[in-house]
Amino acid sequence: MIIVTTDYVPGKEVKELKGFVRGSTIHSKHIGKDILAGLKTIVGGEIKEYTEMMEEARKQAIARMVEDAESKGANAIIAMRLASSAVMQGASEIIAYGTAVYVD
């Protein structure tokens, strides 16, 4: 699956528009990791536990978006975007979305 953030795939021609596709996941903080993150805020620096959690959430959301595109017969996704939002205290949603197309 070709995934781009642009409105076209360089060197390819869009033959068919398949429509909007998306994938999402909601991840919550792990209490043990939350304690480590709290300690990290005292001394500063990257909170690797959260970085890893968000990376996994992005991968999962993108994989679900690809499944949606494949089910529509697409071989590419253009104008792909990622967004996140807090759905409750300690839990965040990651959504990947774009336009599924068939390119040649």
N, C-alpha and C positions, 0 to 999 in steps of 0.2 A: 504494500500500500504506500503510495506516494503521499506525503503530508507536507504541505507548505503553508506559510502564513500570508503569502501573496495571493492575488486574485487570479492567478494563472500559474501553470507549470511551465517553466522555461523550456523551450524546444518541443513542447507538446501542444496539441490542439484539443480543446474541449469538444467532444463529440456529442455528449449527452449530459444534461443536468439531472442529477438523481434526487437532490433536495437536501434539506437541513438534517444534520446528524449530530448526535451528542452522546457523551458518556459522563457519568458522574460517580462519585463515591463520597462517603462521609467517614472521616476518621476522628477518633477521640484520643485525648491524651492518655498515656499510661501512667498510673500513679507513681511507679518507681522512676520513670523517666522524668516525670514532673518534679520530683524531689531533686534529681540531678540538675534539671534546668533551673530550678530556683536557686541552687547553690551557684550555678554559673552566672546568674545575674548579679551576684555580689562581686565577683572578680572580673566580669566582662568577657567578651569573646563570643565566638559562634556557639550556638546551642545545637550541637551535632545530632542529638536525639530527635529534635524537631525537624532539622534539615532532612534527616533520613526518613522520617515519617511522611513529610510532605512530598519528597521525591517518590516514595512508594505510591502515595495517593495520586500523584500526577500520572505515573505509569499506568495505574489501574484505570483511571478516567480515560486516558488516551486509548488503551486497549478496548474499552467498552465502546468508545466512539468508532473505532475501526470495525468492530463487530457490526455495529449499526450500518456503517457504510457498505460493508461486504454483503449484508443481507439485502441491500438495495441494488446490488450489482455494480457498485462503483469500484474503480481501481485507483482513485486518488481523492484527497480531501484538500480543498483550497480554502483560503481565508480562515485557517484554524486559529482558535484563540483558547486561552486558559483563563479561568476566573475562579476566585475563591470567596467564600463568605462564612461567617460564623453562624451556625444554626442553633447553637445553644452554648452555654458556658462549657468550655473544654472540648468542643467538637467543631470541626470545620468541614465544609463541603468544597470539593474541587470539581469543577465541570470543564470538560473539553468539548468544544463545538466548532462546527465549520460547515462547509457545503460539499456534499458528495458529488463527484462527477466521474464520467468515464472519459479518459483521454487516450489519444492515439499518437 
